[in-house]
Amino acid sequence: MSLLSKRTGITVFLAFAIAYFVSALIRGITATLSSTLTEEFGLNARDLGLLAGGYFLGFAATQLPLGTWLDRHGPKRVLVCFLSIAVVGCFAFAQASSLTTLLLARVMCGVGVSACLMAPLTGYRRWFTPAAQLRANSWMLMTGSMGMLASTLPVQWLMPVTGWRPLFWILAAMVGFSMMVIAWQVPAWKSAVPAVQEHRPDSSYGQVWRNPYFRKMSPIGFFVYGGLLAIQTLWAAPWMIKVAGFTSMQAATGLFTINLAMLVTFWLWGLLNPGLVRRGFNADRLISLGIPVSFVILAILILAAERLGAYTGLFWVLYCMSCSFVSLAQPSVGLAFPPELAGRALSAYNLVIFSGVFVVQWGIGLMVDGFKFIGLLEIEAFQAALSVYLLCCVGSYVYFLAVKSHNQPR
C-alpha cells in the first residue's frame, strides 16, 4: 500500500469529486423534473417511481463485477470506461419519446455513473490513512450533496430558458469533462490481487458475503440508507406537492434546502469524524445513537402530515440530516476488509444500498397506487406507504443492534 502525499491526495480527491458531483446531479434531476415528466408523459405514481428507480437499478446491476474490476484494473481505468456509458445515457434521455425509452436511458445513466463513488473509495483505501479515508468519504458525500443541490433550484430556473431536454445535453458535456480530468490526474494502478486468486471463485465475493460485520450492516444499508436516497431523490418532492400542497417551485426550494443541509452535514462529518474516532465514537456507536432520531422525525411527518403545512420542508431536512449517521457504515465496511478486498467489499455494500433505493423508490409508488385503489385518499395513501417504510427501517435497526460481530474496521 503506497500512501499519496498531501498535495497529490488533494488533487486526486478533486478529480474524483468532479465526477461524483455530476453523477449526483444526474441522480437528483428527476425529482425536480417529476411534475414536468408526469405531465408530458402521463405518468402515475408507480411509473414515476419506476423511472426514478431505473437509475438505481442500472447502478445496482454493475456493483458485483465493478468491485472485481476495481481491484484488478484500478479506479482510473474503470471509471473512465463507465462514464462513457453515462454520456450515451444522457443523450438518449434527451431524445426519449416514451416511458420505455426514458427508462432505458435512465438505466444507462445509472450504469454509467455507478463507479463514481466506489472508484475513489477503492483508491482511498490504498492511498489514504484510515482517518483520511473517513474524512474523504464524508467530503465525497458532501460533493454529492452539491450535485443534488444543483439539481433543484438551478434546474428549475433553467427550465423556462432551455426546456428539460437540453439539460441532458449539458450533463453529457459535463461527464465528458470529468473523464478528461480523471484520465489526467488519477494515478495508475498496480493490482494487489495475486494472479492465482483471480481464478478462484471464492476469492471474488464469498469472503465478503460471509463476513459477519458485512451482514450486520446490510439491513440498515438497504432500508435506512437506501430509503434516504429514495426519498431525497424522488419522494420528498411529491410529498410536498401532493400532501403539503406546495407548488412545483416551492417543492424545488424545499429540495434545495434539503440538499444544502446535507452538504453542510457531510462537511461537518468530514471535520469531526477523525476526532470522534479517537474519542471512542466509532461508526457502530454513532449509528446506534443517531438513527432512532430519524424514526421519530419520520413518524411526525406521517402522523402530522396535513398539520405541518409550510414546516413540511423543514421536517424533511431534519429527517435527511438525522439519517446521515448511516453514511458512516460504508467506509466502516471498507475498513473491515484488507486493501486487496476493498473494491469488492465496498461495491457489494453499494449493491445492498442501491438495491434498497430501487426497491424503496418503486415500492413507495406501488404502495401509493395500491392504497388509492383500495379506497384511501391520496394523502392517506402516502401516509400508509411511508408507514410501511418506517416499519422496515425500525426492523433493520433492531437487527443491527441484535447481531453481534467480531469483525471490526481495521
C-alpha positions, -999 to +999 in steps of 0.1 A: +000+000+000+015+033-011+002+065+006-001+096-015+014+129-005-010+155+008-008+176-023-013+147-046-041+134-024-060+167-027-056+167-065-068+131-068-098+139-045-108+169-066-106+149-098-129+123-084-152+149-068-159+165-102-173+132-115-192+125-083-208+160-084-221+153-120-233+118-110-253+133-081-268+159-104-279+132-128-293+112-099-313+140-084-327+158-115-357+135-119-371+148-085-371+184-098-385+173-132-411+149-117-440+173-124-428+181-159-423+144-168-455+134-152-475+159-173-456+153-206-457+115-205-488+109-185-471+091-156-488+078-125-470+072-091-457+037-099-444+049-133-426+078-117-412+055-090-400+030-117-385+058-138-365+073-109-357+038-097-343+028-131-312+048-124-306+028-092-315-005-110-287+002-135-264+013-107-270-018-086-267-042-116-230-033-121-218-034-085-206-071-083-184-071-115-174-035-107-157-045-074-136-071-091-127-048-119-117-020-095-094-044-075-079-057-107-077-026-131-079+003-107-101+034-103-089+055-132-094+029-160-127+016-147-143+049-140-134+065-174-149+034-192-181+036-172-185+073-176-186+069-214-218+049-209-233+078-189-226+102-218-246+079-241-274+076-215-277+114-211-280+119-249-306+090-250-327+106-223-327+139-241-341+122-272-367+099-254-403+099-266-419+073-243-417+059-208-399+029-221-371+049-238-369+072-208-365+042-185-338+026-207-319+058-209-322+062-171-308+027-166-279+036-189-272+067-168-272+046-136-248+021-151-225+049-164-221+066-131-221+035-109-184+037-102-183+074-093-181+067-055-168+032-054-138+040-076-125+068-053-132+048-021-113+019-035-084+042-043-086+059-009-084+025+008-049+021-006-037+057-009-051+074+023-047+067+061-078+053+079-086+087+094-082+104+060-105+078+044-133+087+068-129+123+061-126+118+023-157+096+023-178+123+041-165+150+018-172+130-013-208+127+000-207+165+006-197+169-031-226+147-040-249+170-020-236+199-040-246+180-072-280+173-056-282+210-048-275+219-084-304+196-094-330+216-076-335+254-080-308+259-107-326+233-128-360+249-121-346+283-131-331+269-163-363+250-174-381+281-188-350+290-208-338+257-221-366+231-216-357+198-200-341+180-229-312+204-235-303+200-198-292+164-206-270+176-234-253+198-209-250+169-184-233+148-212-207+175-218-200+177-180-195+140-178-171+142-207-151+169-190-148+148-158-135+119-178-106+141-191-097+153-156-096+118-142-075+105-170-051+133-164-048+134-126-055+100-111-025+077-106-021+044-124-030+012-105-010-020-098-033-049-088-029-061-053-047-093-060-024-123-067-030-138-102-037-172-087-065-158-066-082-142-096-093-176-108-106-189-075-144-184-074-144-179-036-119-151-039-144-129-057-172-123-032-175-153-009-153-137+018-174-105+016-209-122+019-198-144+048-183-116+068-203-111+099-197-073+100-209-070+064-241-089+073-247-068+104-246-036+083-266-048+053-302-043+065-297-007+076-278-001+044-308-014+024-337+002+042-323+033+061-295+044+037-313+032+005-346+048+018-329+081+025-316+083-011-350+071-024-368+099-006-342+126-012-340+119-050-378+114-055-404+111-029-398+142-008-409+164-037-442+146-045-450+145-007-445+183-005-468+188-036-494+161-030-496+161+008-485+195+019-499+214-011-466+230-022-463+244-058-435+230-080-413+260-073-419+256-035-411+219-037-379+227-057-370+252-029-376+225-004-353+201-022-327+228-025-329+233+013-326+196+019-295+192-002-279+223+012-284+209+047-269+176+036-239+194+021-233+211+055-239+179+074-214+158+054-188+187+056-192+186+094-189+148+094-156+151+075-143+176+101-155+157+131-150+120+122-113+117+130-117+133+164-148+113+172-130+080+164-101+090+187-126+095+215-141+061+210-172+071+190-168+046+161-193+041+133-213+015+152-218+036+182-227+067+163-252+048+142-269+032+172-273+067+188-283+087+158-306+066+136-336+065+161-339+103+158-348+098+121-375+074+130-391+099+154-390+127+128-405+105+100-433+094+124-441+131+130-441+137+092-465+108+087-489+115+117-490+153+113-489+154+075-517+178+070-509+200+100-473+207+093-481+229+063-451+252+055-430+233+080-431+201+060-398+211+042-381+217+075-390+183+088-377+166+056-345+185+062-343+172+098-351+137+086-324+136+060-298+151+083-306+126+111-304+097+086-268+108+077-255+087+106-259+056+084-235+070+059-207+061+083-215+024+076-199+025+041-163+034+050-166+013+081-174-018+060-144-010+037-121-007+067-133-041+079-115-058+049-079-059+038-070-035+009-070-062-017-106-069-010-117-032-006-132-028-041-153-059-038-164-051-002-174-016-010-191-025-042-210-053-025-222-029+001-231-004-025-252-031-042-271-035-009-277+003-007-288+009-042-309-023-044-326-007-014-330+026-032-347+009-062-370-013-040-380+016-018-384+041-046-406+018-068-422+002-037-435+035-023-450+043-057-466+009-059-480+012-024-494+047-030-513+035-061-523+003-043-537+021-012-555+045-035-570+015-054-585+001-022-602+034-014-578+056+006-575+093-003-542+104-019-528+119+013-538+088+033-521+066+006-489+085+010-491+082+048-497+045+046-469+039+022-444+058+044-456+040+075-447+006+059-413+020+050-408+033+086-416-002+100-390-017+077-364+008+089-371+001+125-368-037+119-334-032+102-322-012+132-333-038+156-314-064+136-283-041+137-285-039+175-292-076+180-264-091+158-230-092+173-200-091+151-163-098+160-152-081+128-143-045+134-128-019+110-091-023+107 
